[in-house]
Every structure is written in C-alpha cells, then in structure tokens.
C-alpha cells in the first residue's frame, strides 16, 4: 500500500475528487492507514485493466528495483513452463494442481502459496473472460523467488471461476514474480499478447509448447517501447469510464 490518493489520481489520469468518489462507492481497491487512504500498484493496474482505464507509464516505476531489467514475457513462460490436461474439478483443486507444477525453489512453502492464491480468488476472481484466468498472489514479493515466471496450464476440464462473462475457465496463466515492477510489466505484456489473434487461437486449440512460445515471441516483439494500454482480453465487457 505505497500510493497516496494524489499519486493514484495521477497514475489513473483523473482528479483526486474522482478517486474519493470511487472510494465512497467502494469500486476501487483502497486501504485506510492512519486515517489516510493507500493503494497497491499491482491492484490498481488490475482494477484499471478490467475497466479499460488508461494509466500513466509511471506505474512501472519502482525505485527499489530500478536497476533490474524489465522481464520478458517469453522468458517468464519458458521459466514457468506449459502444462496440459491439468486436473481439478473446482477452483481450489485446480490451483492445488497448479501449485504442485510450479518450478519453485525447495524452500518455498507450497501450502502457504496455495492458501494465498485461494484467498486472493475469494476477494476478487482473476478470470479475465473468454475462458482465461491469471491467478497470482496479491503481494508479488511474498515468495522471494529469484526470477519471474508464468506457468501456462490447460485444464483437463473447464471449471466455474466467477468470470464476468460467465464462461468457465479452461486456461490459467499463473504469475510468480520477485518484485512489483516485474509483476506489473508481465501483467501488462500478457494483457497485450492475449489480444493477439494468433496467440489466442494457439491457446484455444491448444497448440504444442514450441508453437505457443513462437506466438508469444512474435507478439511481444510488436510492443514498441513501454506501453500500458490497460485493455482487457477479448471477451471481457468493458466498464464505462466514470467521468471526473
């Protein structure tokens, strides 16, 4: 919770009055800390993405990680792996299988990670529509992993996930990152790549791992410089932008 009302208004390119109105309406994720409101960068990005709100590129700034390279979506997927026919009959059982597949250091407590992921879903489902979900922990640095990774999992059978479009989920992109900055960049890049027709067809079939990675590499190269469109994946109904 490191953003003030003023900083959040600047990142979302709206007035502070609008931020307070959203707080009153309980539509924006906010925390009351010593009589002041604070916001989490990752949560604000997710919230803005789901509502098709443009945000300032300043949301990527994280001084404590400024010397670290911007993570590649392709490298994160290669590190996390692609898995097929992942079993499970509901959200928790599927996440349990996913956590078991993650390529994590031995010292990571997988039971703790599962509890964190389940708790995150209970607060706000991470389904983005069209059968896709992006589960992740609320605090990206909770695991202290050495590098960011994304595990792409195709489920053996679609499950109900609380998606806004009502469609069951068949594909999960589980993001594990060591810093908020890495998490924000991966979330942004994944949102962009999920709009690529070739990549979406590749995961709908789904295609073999090498073909999927080729699509990711191609789509990621189309990103010209730092860009954060905050546009949800296809299939997600946009929420009208509140006026200032």
Number of C-alpha atoms within 10 A of each C-alpha: 15 10 17 15 20 14 16 23 19 16 20 20 14 16 16 17 13 15 20 16 15 15 16 10 9 10 11 17 14 22 14 10 10 7 7 10 16 20 20 18 22 21 17 21 23 18 16 21 24 21 19 19 20 17 22 16 13 12 21 22 13 14 9 10 14 11 8 11 9 16 19 17 24 23 17 19 22 17 17 24 17 19 17 14 11 18 18 18 13 13 16 16 14 20 22 19 16 24 18 13 16 20 13 19 12 7 8 12 11 17 12 11 18 20 15 17 21 20 15 17 20 11 8 10 18 23 25 25 23 21 21 25 21 19 22 21 22 16 19 21 15 14 20 13 17 11 16 22 30 28 25 23 24 24 21 15 16 18 18 15 22 20 20 16 14 14 19 19 23 22 25 24 22 23 23 28 27 19 22 21 25 26 26 25 21 24 21 23 23 21 21 21 24 20 16 17 12 16 22 18 14 18 21 15 9 15 13 13 17 11 14 20 20 14 21 23 17 15 22 18 11 10 13 7 7 12 14 23 18 22 20 24 22 16 15 19 15 15 12 9 11 11 7 11
